[in-house]
């Protein structure tokens, strides 16, 4: 939602009260969300060589991705986020962070990214941004590289005549985006979108999508499968209950 400049201004002025962990509360914290919800979806692709994270924020998932790669590149349109990540992970020895224009990845060499990741960020990116990043994946992914991208699917519910969404867009999902549109971008740009999981987020409608992309002919390339998962938030709440039962010391 909003323009690139509006997103940059918002995240540069956001106070980040818990360093981004505030958005993992339902899962019982970032660790439970990573190991319980994300890692099971990603484990087939990790560990790997070079990992790219788009819009890492203050490093909520960067901390886990760093342990899964030999080289890490974080790219964010917010100068504040990049400065925080540079400070937080300066001792890692294998991480670099860059400010970009919210559309392209000129700081990354073609054919070098083994795993691209973006979660809970590009859901707010409209169609022009999504198209630009898919075009970047088409050149930046290594021959067997894979991308896992969390984006909006709320556009799938738009009225064909008015474009209106028939329910409140409480989580500011990009209304111009859908899983179908993402697939069309991949087809246009000669990428294989091999998996899409459509999930609910804070409600019952499947407003979000997790899309996995790779190059045609890569070791991961296979016929596309699409799954509708209406219990994603129940999964999150279950992890949250587990986290509360096994609290930190």
HELIX and SHEET records of a PDB file:
HELIX    1   1 UNK A    4  UNK A   13  1                                  10    
HELIX    2   2 UNK A   21  UNK A   27  5                                   7    
HELIX    3   3 UNK A   30  UNK A   32  1                                   3    
HELIX    4   4 UNK A   33  UNK A   38  3                                   6    
HELIX    5   5 UNK A   39  UNK A   42  1                                   4    
HELIX    6   6 UNK A   43  UNK A   45  5                                   3    
HELIX    7   7 UNK A   62  UNK A   65  1                                   4    
HELIX    8   8 UNK A   66  UNK A   68  5                                   3    
HELIX    9   9 UNK A   79  UNK A   88  1                                  10    
HELIX   10  10 UNK A  122  UNK A  124  5                                   3    
HELIX   11  11 UNK A  127  UNK A  140  1                                  14    
HELIX   12  12 UNK A  154  UNK A  157  5                                   4    
HELIX   13  13 UNK A  179  UNK A  188  1                                  10    
HELIX   14  14 UNK A  232  UNK A  245  1                                  14    
SHEET    1   A 8 UNK A  95  UNK A  99  0                                        
SHEET    2   A 8 UNK A  69  UNK A  76  1                                        
SHEET    3   A 8 UNK A  48  UNK A  54  1                                        
SHEET    4   A 8 UNK A 113  UNK A 118  1                                        
SHEET    5   A 8 UNK A 141  UNK A 152  1                                        
SHEET    6   A 8 UNK A 208  UNK A 215 -1                                        
SHEET    7   A 8 UNK A 191  UNK A 199 -1                                        
SHEET    8   A 8 UNK A 225  UNK A 229  1                                        
END                                                                             
